[in-house]
Amino acid sequence: MKKVLRDIVIWLIAFIFLGIIIHFLNLDNREKNKDLLIIGYDDTFVPMGFRDSKGNPVGFDIDLAKAVSKAINKEIKFQPIDWTMKETELRNGNIDLIWNGYSINDERKKTVAFSNPYLKDKQVVITKSNREINSLKELKNKSVGVQAASSAMDAISSDKDLLNSIKGGAPILYESNNDALMDLDSGRIDAVVADEVLARYYMNKRGKDKYKVLKEDLEEETYGVGIRKDDKELLNEINYGLNQVIKSGEAKKISEKWFGEDLIYKGES
């Protein structure tokens, strides 16, 4: 009996010590990993975050996230996610940040904390630089292209006066903005409606002097970083980092690299 009791005590002591060791190992791992941020992104969203021919993450938001992480002394890992599940991934702790052309709106604010806005976007009208189209009114009876199921399609559909004035009373639908711009180049259509950030990217790649963007736009929005509502310290750090890279002019350089223009949000109304 004494031997049995002694063995039980030894096993209990060993179990307690094992638990203590595991506890401190976990603390150590958490301490080591607290400076690693997992960024969730859609790896097909050109030009914000996507994969190059070698499978590496590239894009405007990728470069900006790297600059911000350096400013706040954090390591980052880019995690491709199902974009429709982004808030769930964040809530479940699978990622720490949603950072990939993430539009700030009131509905999302109910479940996600947003950083300060860092990029301004709007739905714009692009036409050839040599065309005599300089206002929305001058699109009357003109053929207008738009990517199907896009924010641009929503914007043009909500402007009934514009919709009714264009040729056929409806835009011509395309699978991509690049397809629409190809038809604009060939003269098959007169104008394209698209997200400015996407439009600037494709214009920059194809030769931006060939195009012009009308001064009138359809809808405006801003992009921010999505963070769990209870991660207030991380929210403050991200805002600090964004402020640093914007003040230094680094964000401007990244914008010009991808869009050929400075689209960084600076608090304009």
Backbone torsions as a table, in degrees:
resi	resn	phi	psi	omega
1	MET	NA	-43.9	179.4
2	LYS	-60.2	-39.4	179.9
3	LYS	-64.1	-40.9	179.3
4	VAL	-62.7	-45.8	179.3
5	LEU	-63.0	-40.6	179.4
6	ARG	-62.8	-42.7	179.1
7	ASP	-63.2	-39.0	179.5
8	ILE	-64.1	-44.4	179.3
9	VAL	-61.7	-42.7	179.9
10	ILE	-61.9	-44.0	179.1
11	TRP	-64.8	-39.1	178.3
12	LEU	-63.6	-44.8	179.2
13	ILE	-62.6	-43.3	179.0
14	ALA	-62.3	-41.6	179.5
15	PHE	-63.2	-42.6	179.7
16	ILE	-63.7	-45.2	179.7
17	PHE	-63.9	-38.3	177.8
18	LEU	-62.8	-42.7	178.1
19	GLY	-61.7	-41.2	179.0
20	ILE	-63.9	-43.7	179.7
21	ILE	-61.8	-46.1	179.1
22	ILE	-61.3	-41.2	-180.0
23	HIS	-58.9	-47.6	-177.9
24	PHE	-72.0	-30.2	174.4
25	LEU	-65.3	-41.8	178.1
26	ASN	-64.4	-41.2	177.2
27	LEU	-60.8	-41.7	-179.8
28	ASP	-64.7	-41.8	178.8
29	ASN	-64.4	-41.8	178.2
30	ARG	-64.2	-37.7	178.9
31	GLU	-64.8	-40.7	179.6
32	LYS	-68.5	-35.8	-173.5
33	ASN	-90.9	-7.3	-175.7
34	LYS	-68.4	-17.5	177.7
35	ASP	-94.9	6.4	175.7
36	LEU	-104.4	123.0	179.6
37	LEU	-109.2	129.2	176.9
38	ILE	-95.1	118.2	-177.9
39	ILE	-102.3	120.0	177.0
40	GLY	-86.8	132.4	-179.5
41	TYR	-150.4	157.9	175.4
42	ASP	-88.6	111.1	-173.0
43	ASP	-80.4	17.6	174.3
44	THR	-120.3	6.9	-172.7
45	PHE	-92.0	83.0	175.1
46	VAL	-73.6	133.1	3.7
47	PRO	-104.4	17.3	-173.2
48	MET	-78.3	-48.4	177.8
49	GLY	-159.0	116.3	-178.6
50	PHE	-155.1	-177.1	-178.7
51	ARG	-108.8	138.8	177.0
52	ASP	-82.0	-174.0	-175.5
53	SER	-63.7	-19.5	179.0
54	LYS	-97.2	2.6	178.7
55	GLY	86.8	6.6	179.5
56	ASN	-85.0	142.3	176.9
57	PRO	-69.2	130.7	179.2
58	VAL	-139.8	166.8	177.0
59	GLY	135.2	171.6	-179.9
60	PHE	-59.0	-51.6	-177.3
61	ASP	-66.7	-31.0	177.1
62	ILE	-63.3	-48.7	179.7
63	ASP	-64.1	-40.7	-179.1
64	LEU	-66.5	-42.3	179.4
65	ALA	-62.1	-39.4	177.8
66	LYS	-63.1	-42.1	-180.0
67	ALA	-66.0	-42.0	180.0
68	VAL	-67.2	-42.2	-179.6
69	SER	-62.5	-35.3	177.2
70	LYS	-67.2	-39.5	-178.7
71	ALA	-66.1	-30.2	-178.5
72	ILE	-106.3	9.4	175.9
73	ASN	58.7	49.6	177.5
74	LYS	-121.3	149.0	169.7
75	GLU	-89.1	150.4	179.8
76	ILE	-132.9	151.9	173.9
77	LYS	-133.8	130.8	-179.7
78	PHE	-91.7	122.4	-176.4
79	GLN	-115.1	109.6	175.8
80	PRO	-62.0	137.2	-179.4
81	ILE	-136.2	162.9	169.1
82	ASP	-73.3	113.9	-172.4
83	TRP	-61.1	-28.2	179.5
84	THR	-71.0	-15.2	-178.3
85	MET	-109.8	16.5	-171.3
86	LYS	-60.2	-43.7	180.0
87	GLU	-66.9	-35.8	177.1
88	THR	-66.2	-42.9	177.8
89	GLU	-59.9	-40.0	179.8
90	LEU	-68.6	-47.3	-178.4
91	ARG	-61.8	-37.6	-178.1
92	ASN	-79.9	-3.7	177.6
93	GLY	82.4	10.3	178.4
94	ASN	-72.6	-26.1	174.9
95	ILE	-134.2	160.7	179.1
96	ASP	-101.9	-25.2	-176.0
97	LEU	-142.4	145.0	167.2
98	ILE	-102.9	116.6	-172.6
99	TRP	-144.4	89.9	-176.5
100	ASN	-174.9	72.7	-178.6
101	GLY	59.0	45.7	-174.2
102	TYR	-91.9	105.1	-175.9
103	SER	-69.5	136.0	177.3
104	ILE	-84.1	123.6	174.4
105	ASN	-148.6	165.7	-174.0
106	ASP	-64.8	-34.8	-178.7
107	GLU	-64.7	-44.6	-179.6
108	ARG	-69.4	-30.0	-179.9
109	LYS	-63.6	-17.4	178.8
110	LYS	-68.4	-27.9	-175.5
111	THR	-120.6	-14.9	-174.1
112	VAL	-129.7	141.1	170.9
113	ALA	-88.1	135.8	-179.3
114	PHE	-107.2	143.9	169.2
115	SER	-69.1	174.4	170.3
116	ASN	-60.8	146.6	178.5
117	PRO	-63.5	143.3	-178.7
118	TYR	-123.5	-14.0	-178.5
119	LEU	-141.8	135.6	176.8
120	LYS	-100.0	141.9	179.6
121	ASP	-139.1	156.8	177.0
122	LYS	-158.4	162.8	174.9
123	GLN	-87.9	120.9	-173.9
124	VAL	-122.2	165.0	176.8
125	VAL	-108.8	125.5	179.5
126	ILE	-111.7	136.9	174.2
127	THR	-140.9	175.7	179.2
128	LYS	-72.7	145.2	-175.9
129	SER	-63.3	-23.3	-178.7
130	ASN	-94.9	4.6	179.8
131	ARG	-87.3	145.8	178.7
132	GLU	-86.7	58.7	175.6
133	ILE	-127.1	111.9	-175.3
134	ASN	-129.2	3.7	179.3
135	SER	-153.4	165.0	178.7
136	LEU	-63.1	-34.3	179.8
137	LYS	-62.9	-30.7	-177.9
138	GLU	-79.7	3.8	172.2
139	LEU	-85.5	-0.7	-180.0
140	LYS	-57.5	128.7	-179.5
141	ASN	62.2	20.1	177.0
142	LYS	-103.5	149.8	178.1
143	SER	-85.3	128.5	-174.8
144	VAL	-122.1	130.2	178.8
145	GLY	-101.5	152.1	179.5
146	VAL	-155.5	148.4	176.2
147	GLN	-72.2	133.0	-179.0
148	ALA	-63.7	145.5	176.3
149	ALA	55.7	37.1	-178.8
150	SER	-113.1	168.6	174.7
151	SER	-61.8	-33.2	178.1
152	ALA	-64.0	-40.4	177.2
153	MET	-62.4	-41.5	177.7
154	ASP	-62.5	-40.9	-177.2
155	ALA	-65.8	-45.9	-178.6
156	ILE	-70.3	-32.0	179.1
157	SER	-69.5	-29.7	-178.7
158	SER	-80.5	-15.5	177.8
159	ASP	-97.6	87.2	-173.0
160	LYS	-61.6	-37.6	179.2
161	ASP	-62.4	-44.9	178.9
162	LEU	-66.3	-44.1	-178.4
163	LEU	-58.8	-44.0	-178.3
164	ASN	-72.4	-21.6	-175.8
165	SER	-85.8	-25.2	-175.7
166	ILE	-76.0	163.0	-176.1
167	LYS	-58.7	126.3	179.6
168	GLY	80.4	-3.2	179.2
169	GLY	69.1	16.2	179.5
170	ALA	-161.1	149.5	177.8
171	PRO	-75.8	160.3	173.2
172	ILE	-87.2	128.9	-173.3
173	LEU	-92.8	141.0	179.4
174	TYR	-130.5	157.8	177.7
175	GLU	-73.3	-29.2	-178.8
176	SER	-146.8	161.5	175.9
177	ASN	-65.1	-34.1	179.4
178	ASN	-62.6	-40.0	176.9
179	ASP	-62.4	-42.1	-180.0
180	ALA	-64.4	-41.7	179.7
181	LEU	-67.0	-30.9	176.4
182	MET	-64.1	-41.7	177.7
183	ASP	-70.7	-31.1	174.6
184	LEU	-64.5	-42.4	178.8
185	ASP	-61.1	-40.2	-176.0
186	SER	-81.6	-8.3	178.9
187	GLY	88.4	7.7	179.5
188	ARG	-71.8	-28.3	175.3
189	ILE	-130.6	165.6	-175.0
190	ASP	-99.5	-23.2	-176.6
191	ALA	-159.3	162.9	177.3
192	VAL	-132.1	137.1	172.6
193	VAL	-105.0	130.7	-176.6
194	ALA	-158.9	164.5	169.3
195	ASP	-57.0	135.4	-179.1
196	GLU	-60.8	-42.2	-177.5
197	VAL	-62.8	-38.4	178.0
198	LEU	-71.6	-42.1	-179.3
199	ALA	-61.9	-45.1	-179.6
200	ARG	-62.7	-37.6	179.9
201	TYR	-62.9	-51.6	-178.3
202	TYR	-67.3	-37.7	177.3
203	MET	-62.9	-41.2	-179.5
204	ASN	-63.7	-37.7	179.4
205	LYS	-73.7	-33.1	-173.7
206	ARG	-93.9	-8.7	-177.4
207	GLY	109.3	91.5	-170.2
208	LYS	-66.5	-19.7	178.6
209	ASP	-69.1	-15.0	-180.0
210	LYS	-77.3	-14.1	-172.4
211	TYR	-126.6	165.7	169.4
212	LYS	-141.1	150.0	178.2
213	VAL	-108.4	126.9	179.5
214	LEU	-63.0	145.3	-179.6
215	LYS	-66.9	-30.7	177.0
216	GLU	-77.9	135.2	177.2
217	ASP	-121.9	172.7	-174.4
218	LEU	-100.8	-50.2	-180.0
219	GLU	-144.8	148.8	178.7
220	GLU	-117.8	151.8	174.8
221	GLU	-155.8	167.1	176.6
222	THR	-129.1	154.5	178.7
223	TYR	-104.7	145.5	176.6
224	GLY	-143.9	173.9	177.5
225	VAL	-95.1	130.2	178.9
226	GLY	-87.9	131.4	-175.6
227	ILE	-136.5	149.2	175.6
228	ARG	-59.9	142.0	-174.5
229	LYS	-60.6	-29.2	-178.0
230	ASP	-89.6	-1.5	178.4
231	ASP	-90.3	62.3	-175.1
232	LYS	-67.0	-36.9	179.5
233	GLU	-64.4	-43.2	178.4
234	LEU	-65.5	-39.0	177.6
235	LEU	-58.4	-45.2	179.3
236	ASN	-63.7	-38.6	179.6
237	GLU	-65.5	-44.0	179.8
238	ILE	-63.7	-43.2	178.2
239	ASN	-61.7	-39.7	177.7
240	TYR	-63.1	-46.6	-179.9
241	GLY	-62.1	-43.2	177.5
242	LEU	-60.7	-43.9	-180.0
243	ASN	-60.6	-39.2	-179.0
244	GLN	-65.7	-46.0	-176.2
245	VAL	-74.5	-24.9	175.1
246	ILE	-74.7	-45.4	-179.7
247	LYS	-63.7	-36.4	-177.4
248	SER	-75.1	-14.8	-177.2
249	GLY	89.5	-2.1	-179.8
250	GLU	-66.2	-39.0	178.9
251	ALA	-62.7	-38.9	178.1
252	LYS	-60.6	-43.3	179.6
253	LYS	-63.8	-39.3	179.0
254	ILE	-65.4	-42.0	177.9
255	SER	-61.7	-45.0	-179.3
256	GLU	-65.8	-32.6	177.3
257	LYS	-62.2	-43.7	-173.6
258	TRP	-92.3	-31.8	-173.7
259	PHE	-115.9	-11.4	-176.6
260	GLY	74.2	6.0	-178.2
261	GLU	-145.0	159.2	173.8
262	ASP	-89.5	103.4	-179.5
263	LEU	-107.5	12.9	-177.9
264	ILE	-65.7	134.0	179.9
265	TYR	-74.4	128.0	-178.2
266	LYS	-123.4	19.0	176.2
267	GLY	91.8	13.4	178.4
268	GLU	-66.3	150.4	176.9
269	SER	-83.8	NA	NA
